[in-house]
Amino acid sequence: MKMNIALTDKNFEKEINGAELPVVVDFFATWCEPCSMLGPILEKVAQDLEGKIILGKVNVNDAPATSQKFQVDRIPMVALFDKGKMVSGFIGMKTEDFIKSWLKETLKARL
């Protein structure tokens, strides 16, 4: 089972709709300082919750159609998809504790 997946305009729908686990999607850009800080935090959370969530990463510069579809106008933006549907999200730099609490709250029975 993949823990981290690179998402693009080509594979986004297939990966999200086909995921057996909830997918935390990190919309980022390489030039974005807060994105660079948030990335490793999300990766650690995904590692801690291995087998419970999948981390997907979307470089907004490489996936303009997907970014537009989900109205990504500020980054970092994190969206949570469950069973193919976006169920929650947040914008900006957050702590590991915040992210874990957010996931537990949003996915109550599943974590």
C-alpha positions as CSV (number, residue, x, y, z in Angstrom):
1,M,0.0,0.0,0.0
2,K,1.4,3.4,-1.0
3,M,1.7,5.9,1.9
4,N,2.6,8.9,-0.2
5,I,1.4,9.6,-3.7
6,A,2.3,12.4,-6.2
7,L,-1.0,13.6,-7.6
8,T,-1.3,15.3,-11.0
9,D,-4.1,16.5,-13.3
10,K,-3.9,13.1,-15.0
11,N,-4.1,10.7,-12.0
12,F,-5.9,12.8,-9.3
13,E,-9.5,11.5,-9.8
14,K,-8.3,7.8,-10.2
15,E,-6.1,7.9,-7.1
16,I,-8.7,9.7,-4.9
17,N,-11.7,7.7,-6.0
18,G,-9.8,4.4,-5.8
19,A,-8.2,5.0,-2.4
20,E,-9.3,2.5,0.3
21,L,-8.2,4.9,3.0
22,P,-8.9,8.6,3.6
23,V,-6.4,10.8,1.6
24,V,-4.8,13.9,3.0
25,V,-4.0,16.1,0.0
26,D,-1.2,18.7,0.4
27,F,-1.6,21.4,-2.3
28,F,1.9,23.1,-2.4
29,A,4.4,24.9,-4.5
30,T,8.2,24.5,-4.3
31,W,8.7,28.3,-3.9
32,C,6.3,28.5,-1.0
33,E,8.1,28.8,2.4
34,P,5.2,27.7,4.6
35,C,4.6,24.8,2.2
36,S,8.3,23.7,2.8
37,M,7.7,23.8,6.5
38,L,4.3,22.0,6.4
39,G,5.4,19.1,4.1
40,P,7.7,17.3,6.6
41,I,5.0,17.7,9.3
42,L,2.4,16.1,7.1
43,E,4.8,13.3,6.2
44,K,5.4,12.6,9.9
45,V,1.7,12.5,10.6
46,A,1.2,10.1,7.6
47,Q,3.9,7.9,9.0
48,D,2.4,7.9,12.5
49,L,-1.0,7.0,11.0
50,E,0.3,4.5,8.5
51,G,-2.4,2.1,7.4
52,K,-5.1,4.7,8.4
53,I,-4.5,7.6,5.9
54,I,-2.6,8.2,2.7
55,L,-0.8,11.4,2.0
56,G,-1.2,12.9,-1.5
57,K,0.9,15.8,-2.7
58,V,-0.2,18.2,-5.5
59,N,2.3,20.7,-6.9
60,V,-0.1,23.5,-7.9
61,N,2.3,24.6,-10.7
62,D,2.2,21.1,-12.2
63,A,-1.6,20.5,-11.7
64,P,-3.4,23.7,-12.7
65,A,-6.7,22.0,-13.5
66,T,-6.9,20.1,-10.2
67,S,-5.9,23.2,-8.3
68,Q,-8.6,25.3,-10.0
69,K,-11.3,22.6,-9.5
70,F,-10.7,22.8,-5.7
71,Q,-10.4,26.6,-5.7
72,V,-6.8,26.6,-4.4
73,D,-6.0,30.3,-4.2
74,R,-3.8,30.2,-1.1
75,I,-1.2,27.7,-0.2
76,P,-0.4,25.6,1.6
77,M,-3.9,24.1,1.5
78,V,-4.6,20.7,2.9
79,A,-7.8,18.8,1.9
80,L,-9.1,15.6,3.3
81,F,-10.9,13.2,0.9
82,D,-12.8,10.2,2.2
83,K,-14.5,7.8,-0.3
84,G,-13.6,10.2,-3.1
85,K,-15.3,13.3,-1.6
86,M,-13.6,16.3,0.0
87,V,-14.8,16.3,3.6
88,S,-12.6,18.9,5.3
89,G,-9.6,21.1,4.9
90,F,-7.5,24.0,6.1
91,I,-5.2,26.7,4.8
92,G,-1.8,27.7,6.1
93,M,0.9,26.4,8.3
94,K,-0.3,24.2,11.2
95,T,1.3,22.2,14.0
96,E,1.5,18.4,14.1
97,D,-0.8,18.4,17.1
98,F,-3.4,20.5,15.3
99,I,-3.3,18.2,12.2
100,K,-3.6,15.0,14.3
101,S,-6.6,16.6,16.3
102,W,-8.2,17.7,13.0
103,L,-7.9,14.2,11.5
104,K,-9.2,12.5,14.7
105,E,-12.1,14.9,14.8
106,T,-13.0,14.6,11.1
107,L,-12.5,10.9,10.9
108,K,-13.8,10.1,14.4
109,A,-14.6,6.4,14.1
110,R,-11.8,5.6,11.6
111,L,-8.6,6.5,13.5
